[in-house]
Amino acid sequence: LAHSPYQQHKSWKLIFEDNFKGNSIDSTKWSYAPRWHPAWAKFLTASTDYVWQQDGLLNLRLDNKVIPDDPLPYHSGGIQTTQKFNFKYGKVEVRAKFNQGKGSWPAIWMMPETPHQYGDWPKSGEIDIMEHVNNEANIHHTLHIAEATLEDGASKATAAVPYNKDDYNTYGLIWEAEKMDFFVNGILIYTYHKQEGATSTQWPFDLPF
């Protein structure tokens, strides 16, 4: 990897880091991801039973436990930096491990801090650094934008790559004004370029996420 842009790109300035030390999430950086109507969010549960820190690890749980006064058949945990941290252009890396299983949907992704600047989703963009579904052998890097969306809502701006399902992997993004590079374990997997004369339909990625 001596010539990888992931390692040799530039001198980076660290502006956000969390190694999940201590007994609770850092509330100056994170909030529980709230339950709402999209498929990924409708089972989210704001509870330390589903989001907790231990031994320098953030743990996010998904199960079918019965919870009194909560009629949902499944519950899951998630956290977000909304209204606490955002940035425009830079490098992100997240080290993570997750289980496979029917109905599981682990993801590491970015949304615009101003969610409707260019219109409702996906017109204002979404950056999926890592997304995994069910028992697939691959993870996905995906960008959701107005121009590259198929009729069924899927994105044409995407790439899939195998990952080590039995260990931790490092998922990375280098976001620049003219392109985005996606990495797994330091290996460049996918590049998305801003087109000449692009409008927000092809490149809504000029605002803080």
MDTraj code that builds the backbone (N, CA, C; nanometers):
import mdtraj as md
import numpy as np

residues = "LEU ALA HIS SER PRO TYR GLN GLN HIS LYS SER TRP LYS LEU ILE PHE GLU ASP ASN PHE LYS GLY ASN SER ILE ASP SER THR LYS TRP SER TYR ALA PRO ARG TRP HIS PRO ALA TRP ALA LYS PHE LEU THR ALA SER THR ASP TYR VAL TRP GLN GLN ASP GLY LEU LEU ASN LEU ARG LEU ASP ASN LYS VAL ILE PRO ASP ASP PRO LEU PRO TYR HIS SER GLY GLY ILE GLN THR THR GLN LYS PHE ASN PHE LYS TYR GLY LYS VAL GLU VAL ARG ALA LYS PHE ASN GLN GLY LYS GLY SER TRP PRO ALA ILE TRP MET MET PRO GLU THR PRO HIS GLN TYR GLY ASP TRP PRO LYS SER GLY GLU ILE ASP ILE MET GLU HIS VAL ASN ASN GLU ALA ASN ILE HIS HIS THR LEU HIS ILE ALA GLU ALA THR LEU GLU ASP GLY ALA SER LYS ALA THR ALA ALA VAL PRO TYR ASN LYS ASP ASP TYR ASN THR TYR GLY LEU ILE TRP GLU ALA GLU LYS MET ASP PHE PHE VAL ASN GLY ILE LEU ILE TYR THR TYR HIS LYS GLN GLU GLY ALA THR SER THR GLN TRP PRO PHE ASP LEU PRO PHE".split()
xyz = np.array([
    [0.0814, -0.1205, 0.0000],
    [0.0000, 0.0000, 0.0000],
    [0.0857, 0.1268, 0.0000],
    [0.2122, 0.1131, -0.0355],
    [0.3024, 0.2274, -0.0255],
    [0.2564, 0.3451, -0.1108],
    [0.1880, 0.3162, -0.2213],
    [0.1466, 0.4231, -0.3114],
    [-0.0045, 0.4460, -0.3079],
    [-0.0698, 0.3892, -0.2080],
    [-0.2143, 0.4064, -0.1973],
    [-0.2483, 0.5504, -0.1619],
    [-0.3448, 0.6101, -0.2319],
    [-0.3867, 0.7471, -0.1952],
    [-0.4448, 0.7527, -0.0551],
    [-0.4888, 0.6389, -0.0040],
    [-0.5429, 0.6337, 0.1315],
    [-0.4353, 0.6648, 0.2344],
    [-0.3113, 0.6204, 0.2075],
    [-0.2019, 0.6410, 0.3007],
    [-0.1194, 0.7653, 0.2687],
    [-0.1061, 0.7982, 0.1409],
    [-0.0108, 0.9004, 0.0987],
    [-0.0768, 1.0276, 0.0462],
    [-0.2031, 1.0464, 0.0733],
    [-0.2777, 1.1537, 0.0089],
    [-0.2277, 1.2924, 0.0472],
    [-0.2180, 1.3203, 0.1737],
    [-0.1793, 1.4526, 0.2216],
    [-0.1576, 1.4436, 0.3718],
    [-0.1214, 1.5531, 0.4316],
    [-0.1130, 1.5585, 0.5777],
    [-0.2514, 1.5884, 0.6333],
    [-0.3078, 1.4919, 0.7009],
    [-0.4431, 1.5063, 0.7515],
    [-0.4425, 1.5730, 0.8883],
    [-0.5434, 1.6538, 0.9154],
    [-0.5639, 1.7147, 1.0465],
    [-0.6836, 1.6472, 1.1115],
    [-0.6627, 1.5852, 1.2269],
    [-0.7697, 1.5146, 1.2955],
    [-0.8695, 1.6136, 1.3551],
    [-0.9986, 1.5997, 1.3192],
    [-1.1010, 1.6902, 1.3712],
    [-1.2107, 1.6165, 1.4484],
    [-1.2121, 1.4840, 1.4416],
    [-1.3122, 1.4061, 1.5151],
    [-1.2580, 1.2658, 1.5349],
    [-1.2694, 1.2162, 1.6578],
    [-1.2247, 1.0793, 1.6857],
    [-1.3011, 1.0263, 1.8050],
    [-1.3353, 0.8992, 1.8008],
    [-1.3951, 0.8335, 1.9161],
    [-1.3522, 0.6879, 1.9159],
    [-1.2841, 0.6471, 2.0210],
    [-1.2437, 0.5078, 2.0390],
    [-1.3296, 0.4369, 2.1426],
    [-1.4381, 0.5015, 2.1843],
    [-1.5427, 0.4416, 2.2665],
    [-1.4895, 0.3863, 2.3988],
    [-1.4072, 0.4670, 2.4634],
    [-1.3619, 0.4346, 2.5986],
    [-1.4699, 0.4761, 2.6984],
    [-1.4679, 0.4169, 2.8141],
    [-1.5646, 0.4535, 2.9169],
    [-1.6897, 0.3697, 2.9108],
    [-1.7860, 0.4059, 2.9935],
    [-1.9052, 0.3244, 3.0127],
    [-2.0290, 0.3751, 2.9399],
    [-2.0195, 0.4906, 2.8742],
    [-2.1362, 0.5432, 2.8031],
    [-2.0904, 0.6246, 2.6840],
    [-2.1778, 0.6352, 2.5829],
    [-2.1415, 0.7113, 2.4636],
    [-2.1220, 0.8579, 2.5007],
    [-2.0344, 0.9251, 2.4286],
    [-2.0034, 1.0655, 2.4512],
    [-2.1180, 1.1504, 2.3956],
    [-2.1990, 1.2066, 2.4835],
    [-2.3177, 1.2808, 2.4410],
    [-2.2846, 1.4130, 2.3740],
    [-2.1581, 1.4571, 2.3810],
    [-2.1198, 1.5772, 2.3065],
    [-2.0976, 1.5451, 2.1592],
    [-2.0839, 1.4160, 2.1261],
    [-2.0592, 1.3729, 1.9889],
    [-2.1770, 1.2962, 1.9281],
    [-2.2486, 1.2218, 2.0114],
    [-2.3470, 1.1262, 1.9605],
    [-2.4824, 1.1431, 2.0286],
    [-2.5853, 1.1069, 1.9545],
    [-2.7197, 1.0896, 2.0081],
    [-2.7725, 0.9555, 1.9586],
    [-2.8728, 0.9022, 2.0283],
    [-2.9412, 0.7848, 1.9743],
    [-3.0045, 0.8211, 1.8405],
    [-2.9911, 0.7339, 1.7423],
    [-3.0636, 0.7522, 1.6168],
    [-3.2115, 0.7262, 1.6435],
    [-3.2995, 0.8202, 1.6093],
    [-3.4404, 0.8071, 1.6489],
    [-3.5176, 0.7100, 1.5608],
    [-3.6207, 0.6551, 1.6182],
    [-3.7125, 0.5688, 1.5428],
    [-3.8028, 0.6547, 1.4551],
    [-3.8127, 0.6171, 1.3273],
    [-3.9082, 0.6835, 1.2386],
    [-3.9403, 0.5908, 1.1236],
    [-4.0039, 0.6423, 1.0148],
    [-4.0725, 0.5547, 0.9210],
    [-3.9867, 0.4807, 0.8191],
    [-3.8651, 0.5266, 0.7775],
    [-3.7910, 0.4475, 0.6783],
    [-3.7591, 0.3077, 0.7302],
    [-3.7407, 0.2127, 0.6376],
    [-3.7188, 0.0735, 0.6765],
    [-3.6017, 0.0574, 0.7728],
    [-3.4927, 0.1317, 0.7492],
    [-3.3728, 0.1155, 0.8328],
    [-3.3946, 0.1660, 0.9749],
    [-3.4935, 0.2535, 0.9936],
    [-3.5090, 0.3227, 1.1214],
    [-3.6297, 0.2788, 1.2030],
    [-3.7156, 0.1952, 1.1484],
    [-3.8431, 0.1737, 1.2163],
    [-3.8346, 0.0822, 1.3378],
    [-3.7169, 0.0189, 1.3625],
    [-3.7009, -0.0636, 1.4827],
    [-3.5974, -0.0060, 1.5800],
    [-3.5464, 0.1142, 1.5516],
    [-3.4453, 0.1734, 1.6392],
    [-3.5004, 0.1949, 1.7798],
    [-3.4132, 0.1714, 1.8779],
    [-3.4562, 0.1711, 2.0170],
    [-3.3542, 0.2455, 2.1019],
    [-3.3954, 0.3555, 2.1618],
    [-3.3052, 0.4402, 2.2402],
    [-3.2876, 0.3808, 2.3793],
    [-3.1947, 0.2874, 2.3896],
    [-3.1765, 0.2160, 2.5152],
    [-3.0345, 0.1622, 2.5230],
    [-2.9806, 0.1581, 2.6444],
    [-2.8479, 0.0987, 2.6635],
    [-2.8516, -0.0531, 2.6466],
    [-2.9703, -0.1112, 2.6335],
    [-2.9793, -0.2528, 2.5977],
    [-2.9394, -0.2748, 2.4519],
    [-2.9449, -0.1673, 2.3709],
    [-2.9184, -0.1798, 2.2277],
    [-2.8009, -0.0954, 2.1814],
    [-2.7544, -0.0030, 2.2647],
    [-2.6358, 0.0783, 2.2358],
    [-2.5553, 0.0877, 2.3649],
    [-2.4333, 0.0328, 2.3649],
    [-2.3513, 0.0439, 2.4850],
    [-2.2036, 0.0333, 2.4497],
    [-2.1197, 0.0817, 2.5407],
    [-1.9745, 0.0750, 2.5265],
    [-1.9181, -0.0212, 2.6295],
    [-1.8170, -0.0971, 2.5857],
    [-1.7512, -0.1902, 2.6769],
    [-1.6156, -0.2280, 2.6196],
    [-1.5109, -0.2167, 2.7021],
    [-1.3758, -0.2575, 2.6632],
    [-1.3301, -0.1892, 2.5339],
    [-1.3616, -0.0597, 2.5199],
    [-1.3180, 0.0149, 2.4031],
    [-1.3923, -0.0187, 2.2756],
    [-1.5122, -0.0718, 2.2885],
    [-1.5936, -0.1061, 2.1723],
    [-1.7321, -0.0438, 2.1852],
    [-1.7845, 0.0048, 2.0737],
    [-1.9244, 0.0421, 2.0649],
    [-2.0020, -0.0811, 2.0213],
    [-2.1055, -0.1163, 2.0945],
    [-2.1885, -0.2321, 2.0623],
    [-2.3276, -0.1864, 2.0208],
    [-2.3735, -0.2357, 1.9073],
    [-2.5081, -0.2083, 1.8576],
    [-2.5781, -0.3429, 1.8394],
    [-2.6952, -0.3562, 1.8980],
    [-2.7623, -0.4856, 1.9032],
    [-2.8904, -0.4842, 1.8197],
    [-2.9252, -0.5999, 1.7650],
    [-3.0524, -0.6219, 1.6960],
    [-3.1097, -0.7530, 1.7474],
    [-3.2371, -0.7532, 1.7918],
    [-3.2971, -0.8791, 1.8359],
    [-3.4492, -0.8732, 1.8252],
    [-3.5127, -0.9822, 1.8643],
    [-3.6593, -0.9906, 1.8595],
    [-3.7181, -1.0031, 1.9998],
    [-3.6500, -0.9448, 2.0957],
    [-3.6967, -0.9484, 2.2341],
    [-3.8307, -0.8744, 2.2483],
    [-3.9172, -0.9288, 2.3309],
    [-4.0445, -0.8628, 2.3619],
    [-4.0200, -0.7566, 2.4685],
    [-4.0566, -0.6326, 2.4393],
    [-4.0402, -0.5220, 2.5331],
    [-4.1779, -0.4717, 2.5744],
    [-4.2068, -0.4690, 2.7052],
    [-4.3381, -0.4198, 2.7506],
    [-4.3667, -0.2787, 2.6988],
    [-4.4890, -0.2547, 2.6579],
    [-4.5356, -0.1244, 2.6087],
    [-4.4693, -0.0815, 2.4785],
    [-4.4011, -0.1752, 2.4121],
    [-4.3436, -0.1478, 2.2803],
    [-4.3835, -0.2631, 2.1886],
    [-4.4810, -0.2429, 2.1010],
    [-4.5399, -0.3539, 2.0262],
    [-4.4546, -0.4080, 1.9108],
    [-4.3429, -0.3447, 1.8796],
    [-4.2659, -0.3883, 1.7638],
    [-4.2039, -0.5267, 1.7855],
    [-4.1972, -0.6075, 1.6787],
    [-4.1431, -0.7432, 1.6924],
    [-3.9904, -0.7485, 1.6933],
    [-3.9246, -0.6385, 1.6549],
    [-3.7784, -0.6329, 1.6524],
    [-3.7318, -0.5007, 1.7119],
    [-3.6085, -0.4985, 1.7593],
    [-3.5487, -0.3758, 1.8128],
    [-3.4023, -0.3711, 1.7734],
    [-3.3524, -0.2501, 1.7507],
    [-3.2130, -0.2341, 1.7089],
    [-3.1572, -0.1030, 1.7634],
    [-3.0246, -0.0917, 1.7600],
    [-2.9584, 0.0274, 1.8103],
    [-2.8801, 0.1007, 1.7033],
    [-2.8705, 0.2327, 1.7175],
    [-2.7920, 0.3142, 1.6262],
    [-2.7611, 0.4481, 1.6893],
    [-2.6513, 0.5104, 1.6469],
    [-2.6161, 0.6444, 1.6952],
    [-2.5828, 0.7337, 1.5772],
    [-2.5885, 0.8667, 1.6001],
    [-2.5647, 0.9638, 1.4944],
    [-2.5037, 1.0907, 1.5531],
    [-2.4363, 1.1681, 1.4648],
    [-2.3735, 1.2937, 1.5080],
    [-2.4563, 1.4161, 1.4691],
    [-2.5771, 1.3964, 1.4199],
    [-2.6606, 1.5066, 1.3736],
    [-2.6664, 1.6204, 1.4753],
    [-2.6412, 1.7437, 1.4278],
    [-2.6425, 1.8667, 1.5075],
    [-2.5292, 1.8723, 1.6105],
    [-2.4361, 1.7765, 1.6043],
    [-2.3222, 1.7773, 1.6958],
    [-2.1884, 1.7785, 1.6228],
    [-2.1821, 1.7184, 1.5049],
    [-2.0589, 1.7217, 1.4264],
    [-2.0920, 1.7029, 1.2797],
    [-2.0294, 1.7853, 1.1952],
    [-2.0379, 1.7675, 1.0503],
    [-1.9110, 1.8246, 0.9890],
    [-1.8868, 1.7934, 0.8620],
    [-1.7696, 1.8467, 0.7933],
    [-1.7945, 1.8440, 0.6429],
    [-1.7128, 1.9160, 0.5701],
    [-1.7163, 1.9137, 0.4235],
    [-1.5755, 1.8874, 0.3732],
    [-1.5561, 1.7764, 0.3041],
    [-1.4299, 1.7299, 0.2470],
    [-1.3358, 1.6801, 0.3568],
    [-1.2752, 1.5667, 0.3298],
    [-1.1827, 1.5090, 0.4253],
    [-1.1799, 1.3577, 0.4144],
    [-1.1273, 1.2963, 0.5174],
    [-1.1092, 1.1516, 0.5217],
    [-1.1840, 1.0954, 0.6422],
    [-1.2520, 0.9839, 0.6208],
    [-1.3216, 0.9126, 0.7273],
    [-1.2719, 0.7692, 0.7281],
    [-1.2492, 0.7123, 0.8464],
    [-1.2301, 0.5691, 0.8536],
    [-1.2953, 0.5167, 0.9805],
    [-1.3602, 0.4026, 0.9662],
    [-1.4318, 0.3387, 1.0758],
    [-1.3959, 0.1909, 1.0757],
    [-1.3524, 0.1427, 1.1910],
    [-1.3198, 0.0013, 1.2066],
    [-1.4394, -0.0676, 1.2691],
    [-1.4886, -0.1726, 1.2038],
    [-1.6136, -0.2334, 1.2492],
    [-1.6181, -0.3823, 1.2169],
    [-1.6981, -0.4529, 1.2946],
    [-1.7256, -0.5947, 1.2749],
    [-1.8731, -0.6163, 1.3001],
    [-1.9363, -0.7027, 1.2217],
    [-2.0790, -0.7267, 1.2407],
    [-2.1134, -0.8699, 1.2027],
    [-2.2269, -0.9143, 1.2540],
    [-2.2763, -1.0481, 1.2238],
    [-2.3650, -1.0453, 1.1007],
    [-2.3680, -1.1573, 1.0286],
    [-2.4639, -1.1742, 0.9209],
    [-2.5922, -1.2338, 0.9760],
    [-2.7017, -1.2144, 0.9045],
    [-2.8277, -1.2747, 0.9466],
    [-2.9436, -1.2181, 0.8686],
    [-3.0447, -1.2976, 0.8491],
    [-3.1629, -1.2528, 0.7773],
    [-3.2247, -1.1335, 0.8493],
    [-3.2421, -1.0240, 0.7771],
    [-3.3005, -0.9031, 0.8347],
    [-3.1990, -0.8046, 0.8882],
    [-3.0707, -0.8423, 0.8930],
    [-2.9709, -0.7482, 0.9444],
    [-2.9326, -0.6483, 0.8363],
    [-2.8973, -0.5260, 0.8786],
    [-2.8696, -0.4177, 0.7830],
    [-2.7715, -0.3191, 0.8459],
    [-2.6525, -0.3647, 0.8859],
    [-2.5555, -0.2715, 0.9425],
    [-2.5067, -0.1729, 0.8371],
    [-2.4803, -0.0499, 0.8798],
    [-2.4375, 0.0523, 0.7844],
    [-2.3612, 0.1634, 0.8551],
    [-2.2702, 0.2235, 0.7802],
    [-2.1950, 0.3421, 0.8233],
    [-2.2156, 0.4450, 0.7129],
    [-2.2877, 0.5527, 0.7412],
    [-2.3217, 0.6419, 0.6317],
    [-2.3348, 0.7858, 0.6772],
    [-2.3402, 0.8744, 0.5776],
    [-2.3415, 1.0182, 0.6013],
    [-2.4592, 1.0816, 0.5291],
    [-2.5216, 1.1775, 0.5982],
    [-2.6337, 1.2517, 0.5422],
    [-2.6049, 1.4015, 0.5515],
    [-2.6638, 1.4827, 0.4637],
    [-2.6396, 1.6273, 0.4701],
    [-2.6911, 1.6862, 0.6009],
    [-2.6120, 1.7736, 0.6616],
    [-2.6542, 1.8368, 0.7870],
    [-2.7806, 1.9202, 0.7657],
    [-2.7916, 1.9853, 0.6489],
    [-2.9160, 2.0515, 0.6088],
    [-2.9866, 1.9567, 0.5122],
    [-3.0855, 1.8819, 0.5581],
    [-3.1316, 1.7648, 0.4835],
    [-3.2039, 1.7929, 0.3530],
    [-3.2573, 1.9126, 0.3330],
    [-3.3377, 1.9372, 0.2134],
    [-3.2829, 2.0528, 0.1299],
    [-3.1546, 2.0767, 0.1359],
    [-3.0943, 2.1884, 0.0639],
    [-3.1254, 2.1809, -0.0860],
    [-3.1166, 2.0606, -0.1424],
    [-3.1431, 2.0427, -0.2855],
    [-3.2722, 1.9652, -0.3117],
    [-3.3529, 1.9482, -0.2088],
    [-3.4779, 1.8747, -0.2230],
    [-3.4802, 1.7518, -0.1344],
    [-3.5944, 1.6844, -0.1335],
    [-3.6100, 1.5663, -0.0510],
    [-3.5195, 1.4532, -0.0994],
    [-3.4959, 1.3575, -0.0102],
    [-3.4116, 1.2419, -0.0432],
    [-3.4584, 1.1769, -0.1725],
    [-3.3653, 1.1420, -0.2629],
    [-3.2191, 1.1478, -0.2486],
    [-3.1545, 1.2717, -0.3109],
    [-3.2336, 1.3741, -0.3415],
    [-3.1820, 1.4886, -0.4159],
    [-3.0699, 1.5618, -0.3432],
    [-3.0708, 1.5581, -0.2101],
    [-2.9658, 1.6265, -0.1349],
    [-2.8498, 1.5353, -0.0983],
    [-2.8561, 1.4097, -0.1438],
    [-2.7421, 1.3205, -0.1316],
    [-2.7416, 1.2315, -0.0095],
    [-2.6730, 1.1193, -0.0233],
    [-2.6446, 1.0263, 0.0861],
    [-2.5156, 0.9539, 0.0496],
    [-2.4255, 0.9395, 0.1475],
    [-2.2961, 0.8750, 0.1258],
    [-2.2903, 0.7500, 0.2128],
    [-2.3017, 0.6331, 0.1516],
    [-2.2939, 0.5069, 0.2250],
    [-2.1511, 0.4547, 0.2184],
    [-2.0760, 0.4745, 0.3262],
    [-1.9375, 0.4287, 0.3319],
    [-1.9329, 0.2762, 0.3379],
    [-2.0257, 0.2169, 0.4111],
    [-2.0380, 0.0719, 0.4188],
    [-2.1830, 0.0369, 0.4446],
    [-2.2318, -0.0612, 0.3718],
    [-2.3667, -0.1107, 0.3942],
    [-2.3659, -0.2610, 0.3670],
    [-2.4319, -0.3374, 0.4516],
    [-2.4358, -0.4820, 0.4342],
    [-2.5790, -0.5298, 0.4556],
    [-2.6198, -0.6312, 0.3799],
    [-2.7575, -0.6785, 0.3861],
    [-2.7610, -0.8309, 0.4034],
    [-2.8327, -0.8759, 0.5047],
    [-2.8606, -1.0177, 0.5270],
    [-2.7329, -1.1012, 0.5358],
    [-2.7197, -1.1999, 0.4462],
    [-2.6051, -1.2917, 0.4489],
    [-2.5127, -1.2732, 0.3284],
    [-2.5153, -1.1572, 0.2664],
    [-2.4346, -1.1353, 0.1466],
    [-2.2856, -1.1476, 0.1763],
    [-2.2104, -1.1901, 0.0769],
    [-2.0654, -1.2026, 0.0907],
    [-1.9948, -1.0687, 0.0700],
    [-2.0668, -0.9674, 0.0217],
    [-2.0091, -0.8368, -0.0089],
    [-2.0643, -0.7281, 0.0819],
    [-1.9845, -0.6211, 0.0960],
    [-2.0376, -0.4956, 0.1483],
    [-2.0544, -0.4011, 0.0294],
    [-2.1288, -0.2924, 0.0501],
    [-2.1589, -0.1996, -0.0585],
    [-2.1124, -0.0584, -0.0231],
    [-2.0528, 0.0102, -0.1219],
    [-2.0309, 0.1549, -0.1178],
    [-2.1350, 0.2148, -0.2118],
    [-2.2118, 0.3113, -0.1647],
    [-2.3200, 0.3640, -0.2483],
    [-2.3372, 0.5132, -0.2273],
    [-2.3656, 0.5837, -0.3360],
    [-2.4058, 0.7241, -0.3304],
    [-2.5484, 0.7348, -0.3819],
    [-2.6330, 0.8011, -0.3059],
    [-2.7711, 0.8255, -0.3480],
    [-2.7827, 0.9701, -0.3922],
    [-2.8191, 0.9891, -0.5174],
    [-2.8371, 1.1224, -0.5750],
    [-2.9554, 1.1172, -0.6711],
    [-3.0062, 1.2324, -0.7104],
    [-3.1236, 1.2374, -0.7968],
    [-3.0962, 1.1734, -0.9323],
    [-2.9814, 1.2033, -0.9911],
    [-2.9539, 1.1628, -1.1288],
    [-2.9327, 1.0131, -1.1439],
    [-2.8764, 0.9485, -1.0430],
    [-2.8371, 0.8082, -1.0558],
    [-2.9329, 0.7131, -0.9853],
    [-3.0581, 0.7529, -0.9686],
    [-3.1538, 0.6694, -0.8987],
    [-3.2428, 0.5963, -0.9985],
    [-3.2549, 0.4652, -0.9813],
    [-3.3395, 0.3838, -1.0670],
    [-3.4855, 0.3958, -1.0248],
    [-3.5744, 0.3416, -1.1070],
    [-3.7179, 0.3552, -1.0790],
    [-3.7573, 0.2906, -0.9460],
    [-3.6870, 0.1825, -0.9072],
    [-3.7228, 0.1151, -0.7823],
    [-3.6548, 0.1768, -0.6611],
    [-3.5850, 0.2897, -0.6815],
    [-3.5198, 0.3593, -0.5715],
    [-3.3750, 0.3214, -0.5501],
    [-3.3293, 0.2140, -0.6157],
    [-3.1895, 0.1734, -0.6012],
    [-3.0986, 0.2727, -0.6722],
    [-2.9722, 0.2746, -0.6321],
    [-2.8758, 0.3678, -0.6900],
    [-2.7876, 0.2989, -0.7924],
    [-2.7568, 0.3712, -0.9007],
    [-2.6607, 0.3220, -0.9994],
    [-2.5179, 0.3572, -0.9616],
    [-2.5002, 0.4473, -0.8645],
    [-2.3670, 0.4889, -0.8204],
    [-2.3256, 0.4018, -0.7025],
    [-2.2803, 0.2796, -0.7318],
    [-2.2545, 0.1835, -0.6254],
    [-2.1499, 0.0824, -0.6673],
    [-2.0869, 0.0204, -0.5690],
    [-1.9903, -0.0865, -0.5923],
    [-1.9973, -0.1833, -0.4758],
    [-1.9761, -0.3121, -0.5047],
    [-1.9764, -0.4156, -0.4018],
    [-1.8413, -0.4843, -0.3997],
    [-1.7981, -0.5258, -0.2806],
    [-1.6666, -0.5879, -0.2670],
    [-1.6702, -0.6869, -0.1508],
    [-1.6009, -0.8012, -0.1617],
    [-1.5941, -0.8940, -0.0489],
    [-1.5229, -0.8313, 0.0705],
    [-1.5525, -0.8814, 0.1878],
    [-1.4906, -0.8339, 0.3108],
    [-1.4631, -0.9545, 0.3986],
    [-1.3845, -0.9361, 0.5026],
    [-1.3537, -1.0432, 0.5966],
    [-1.4657, -1.0504, 0.6994],
    [-1.5554, -1.1455, 0.6842],
    [-1.6738, -1.1507, 0.7708],
    [-1.6425, -1.1998, 0.9114],
    [-1.5239, -1.2551, 0.9327],
    [-1.4896, -1.3108, 1.0633],
    [-1.4028, -1.2183, 1.1473],
    [-1.3746, -1.0982, 1.0973],
    [-1.2839, -1.0095, 1.1694],
    [-1.3265, -0.8652, 1.1472],
    [-1.2545, -0.7736, 1.2101],
    [-1.2773, -0.6313, 1.1882],
    [-1.2235, -0.5909, 1.0517],
    [-1.2926, -0.4967, 0.9875],
    [-1.2482, -0.4342, 0.8642],
    [-1.2500, -0.2835, 0.8841],
    [-1.1631, -0.2133, 0.8125],
    [-1.1605, -0.0674, 0.8183],
    [-1.2208, -0.0129, 0.6898],
    [-1.3281, 0.0615, 0.7042],
    [-1.4004, 0.1192, 0.5911],
    [-1.3646, 0.2669, 0.5807],
    [-1.3223, 0.3097, 0.4618],
    [-1.2710, 0.4450, 0.4466],
    [-1.3316, 0.5211, 0.3317],
    [-1.3276, 0.6540, 0.3458],
    [-1.3727, 0.7462, 0.2416],
    [-1.2781, 0.8642, 0.2383],
    [-1.2345, 0.9035, 0.1185],
    [-1.1700, 1.0333, 0.0976],
    [-1.2634, 1.1149, 0.0090],
    [-1.3140, 1.2228, 0.0655],
    [-1.4133, 1.3079, -0.0005],
    [-1.3457, 1.4391, -0.0369],
    [-1.3380, 1.4661, -0.1667],
    [-1.2784, 1.5893, -0.2182],
    [-1.3824, 1.6669, -0.2973],
    [-1.3457, 1.7863, -0.3414],
    [-1.4394, 1.8718, -0.4130],
    [-1.4772, 1.8151, -0.5492],
    [-1.3936, 1.7251, -0.6045],
    [-1.4162, 1.6758, -0.7401],
    [-1.4406, 1.5261, -0.7477],
    [-1.4225, 1.4526, -0.6365],
    [-1.4422, 1.3078, -0.6417],
    [-1.4526, 1.2506, -0.5015],
    [-1.4976, 1.1239, -0.4956],
    [-1.4969, 1.0466, -0.3723],
    [-1.4312, 0.9125, -0.3983],
    [-1.3382, 0.8734, -0.3098],
    [-1.2722, 0.7437, -0.3155],
    [-1.3164, 0.6612, -0.1955],
    [-1.3554, 0.5376, -0.2195],
    [-1.3987, 0.4466, -0.1138],
    [-1.2974, 0.3336, -0.0981],
    [-1.2695, 0.2951, 0.0270],
    [-1.1655, 0.1982, 0.0576],
    [-1.2173, 0.0917, 0.1537],
    [-1.1594, -0.0282, 0.1437],
    [-1.1747, -0.1309, 0.2462],
    [-1.0355, -0.1797, 0.2831],
    [-1.0005, -0.1666, 0.4089],
    [-0.8690, -0.2070, 0.4591],
    [-0.7553, -0.1437, 0.3791],
    [-0.7744, -0.0159, 0.3448],
    [-0.6717, 0.0603, 0.2762],
    [-0.6657, 0.0395, 0.1264],
    [-0.7486, -0.0476, 0.0710],
    [-0.7492, -0.0764, -0.0726],
    [-0.8586, 0.0064, -0.1399],
    [-0.8202, 0.0811, -0.2439],
    [-0.9173, 0.1611, -0.3175],
    [-1.0134, 0.0690, -0.3927],
    [-1.1425, 0.0850, -0.3675],
    [-1.2444, -0.0010, -0.4271],
    [-1.3248, 0.0711, -0.5354],
    [-1.3602, 0.1965, -0.5100],
    [-1.4555, 0.2637, -0.5979],
    [-1.4301, 0.4129, -0.5956],
    [-1.4365, 0.4764, -0.7130],
    [-1.4228, 0.6218, -0.7241],
    [-1.5432, 0.6780, -0.7978],
    [-1.5997, 0.7835, -0.7408],
    [-1.7099, 0.8546, -0.8039],
    [-1.6628, 0.9962, -0.8332],
    [-1.6722, 1.0384, -0.9603],
    [-1.6198, 1.1682, -1.0020],
    [-1.7318, 1.2703, -1.0218],
    [-1.7032, 1.3934, -0.9864],
    [-1.7909, 1.5041, -1.0222],
    [-1.7726, 1.5337, -1.1693],
    [-1.8810, 1.5403, -1.2426],
    [-1.8742, 1.5671, -1.3862],
    [-1.8540, 1.7156, -1.4132],
    [-1.7948, 1.7465, -1.5265],
    [-1.7755, 1.8866, -1.5643],
    [-1.9114, 1.9535, -1.5809],
    [-1.9278, 2.0681, -1.5192],
    [-2.0542, 2.1405, -1.5264],
    [-2.1663, 2.0779, -1.4455],
    [-2.1318, 1.9922, -1.3495],
    [-2.2325, 1.9188, -1.2727],
    [-2.3208, 2.0125, -1.1915],
    [-2.4468, 1.9757, -1.1803],
    [-2.5398, 2.0421, -1.0900],
    [-2.5622, 1.9504, -0.9697],
    [-2.6506, 1.9905, -0.8812],
    [-2.6750, 1.9107, -0.7620],
    [-2.7391, 1.7757, -0.7932],
    [-2.7955, 1.7587, -0.9112],
    [-2.8554, 1.6293, -0.9434],
    [-2.7491, 1.5200, -0.9563],
    [-2.6260, 1.5599, -0.9950],
    [-2.5168, 1.4626, -1.0049],
    [-2.4179, 1.4781, -0.8905],
    [-2.4065, 1.5970, -0.8332],
    [-2.3085, 1.6224, -0.7273],
    [-2.3679, 1.7164, -0.6223],
    [-2.4482, 1.6631, -0.5296],
    [-2.4990, 1.7445, -0.4194],
    [-2.4011, 1.7489, -0.3021],
    [-2.2768, 1.7034, -0.3256],
    [-2.1815, 1.6821, -0.2175],
    [-2.0866, 1.8000, -0.1976],
    [-2.1454, 1.9211, -0.1953],
    [-2.0669, 2.0417, -0.1713],
    [-2.1145, 2.1151, -0.0461],
    [-2.1787, 2.0413, 0.0430],
    [-2.2301, 2.0944, 0.1677],
    [-2.1853, 2.0046, 0.2835],
    [-2.1842, 2.0554, 0.4053],
    [-2.1454, 1.9707, 0.5185],
    [-2.2373, 1.8498, 0.5343],
    [-2.1757, 1.7358, 0.5648],
    [-2.2481, 1.6102, 0.5925],
    [-2.2109, 1.5637, 0.7335],
])
top = md.Topology()
chain = top.add_chain()
for i, resn in enumerate(residues, 1):
    res = top.add_residue(resn, chain, resSeq=i)
    for name in ("N", "CA", "C"):
        top.add_atom(name, md.element.get_by_symbol(name[0]), res)
traj = md.Trajectory(xyz[None], top)
